[in-house]
Amino acid sequence: MKTSETIDWTLSDEWPGLIEQISQGIINSRHALGMTQKELSKLTGISQSDISRIENGNANPSAKTLMRLAKALNRDIHLTFEMKTDEGQ
């Protein structure tokens, strides 16, 4: 039985570029495998509607959700923390 993931809807306002990168990465990876959202849903247990919202940039997946998606898409997730420039401080 599929369950809808709990999604934090606030991050997209603070980091729209990050949400776009995540969304595009999932779409590109899924397309490279010739996979539909429905097929990805079956592999991950994440509802197709949640996958659609993530891909459209309308939701912010949890780290757990990203790991499940990455595993199903045979991808690694890389995260880096970099020092802010003077402009960002």
Buried (B, 14 or more C-beta within 10 A) or exposed (E): EEEEBEBEEEBBEEEEEEBEEBBEBBBEBBEEBEBEBEBBBBBBEBBBEBBEBBBEBBBBBEEEBBEBBBEBBEBEEEEEEEEEEEEEE
